[in-house]
Amino acid sequence: MTRLKYQSGEEIKKGDHVIFHGEPAEIEFVVEGLTENATLDWYMKEFGGGVMIREPKHYGMIFIPIGSLHEMEDLELLSRASN
């Protein structure tokens, strides 16, 4: 399984607090392989995996397919979600 990473090299994790195109956002979910979750499996089958970002001001929810993550210079980790 491929671990999805920010440009900084850190692993992308569900709940991460990020900056996306200059706005505060949160990682809603990360899809790196098939699961038993029909929604996540759909994203895996359609796009080969990726990241769903929640940014309410401009984008709402936006899915970044795995093949486009390398272009996401405007996706930066701020902090990890507190458990």
ZAMARGU-4260 file (C-alpha; in steps of 0.2 Angstrom, whole numbers, plus 5000, padded with zeros to 4 digits):
<rodrens>
0) 5000/5000/5000 | 5007/5017/4995 | 5006/5030/5009 | 5000/5047/5003 | 5012/5061/5008
5) 5012/5080/5008 | 5025/5089/4998 | 5035/5090/5015 | 5036/5071/5015 | 5025/5069/5030
10) 5011/5056/5029 | 4993/5062/5026 | 4981/5057/5039 | 4963/5058/5042 | 4959/5073/5053
15) 4975/5083/5049 | 4973/5101/5050 | 4980/5109/5034 | 4981/5125/5024 | 4973/5122/5007
20) 4975/5136/4994 | 4978/5148/5009 | 4963/5143/5019 | 4961/5132/5034 | 4955/5115/5030
25) 4954/5097/5037 | 4958/5080/5029 | 4941/5071/5029 | 4948/5054/5023 | 4962/5046/5015
30) 4960/5032/5002 | 4976/5021/5000 | 4968/5004/4996 | 4952/4994/4996 | 4942/4993/5012
35) 4925/4986/5017 | 4918/5004/5016 | 4908/5006/4999 | 4911/5025/4998 | 4930/5023/5001
40) 4931/5008/4989 | 4922/5018/4975 | 4936/5032/4976 | 4949/5018/4976 | 4942/5010/4960
45) 4938/5026/4951 | 4954/5036/4955 | 4967/5024/4963 | 4966/5032/4979 | 4968/5050/4985
50) 4962/5063/4999 | 4946/5071/5003 | 4948/5089/5010 | 4935/5099/5019 | 4937/5118/5016
55) 4921/5126/5019 | 4925/5144/5014 | 4927/5141/4995 | 4928/5123/4990 | 4917/5113/5002
60) 4923/5096/5000 | 4936/5092/4986 | 4944/5075/4982 | 4962/5076/4976 | 4966/5060/4966
65) 4982/5051/4970 | 4989/5056/4953 | 4987/5074/4956 | 4994/5075/4974 | 5012/5079/4968
70) 5004/5095/4961 | 4997/5101/4977 | 5010/5114/4983 | 4995/5123/4991 | 4991/5109/5003
75) 5002/5110/5019 | 5001/5101/5036 | 4997/5113/5050 | 4994/5100/5064 | 4988/5082/5068
80) 4971/5080/5074 | 4970/5077/5093 | 4964/5060/5098
</rodrens>
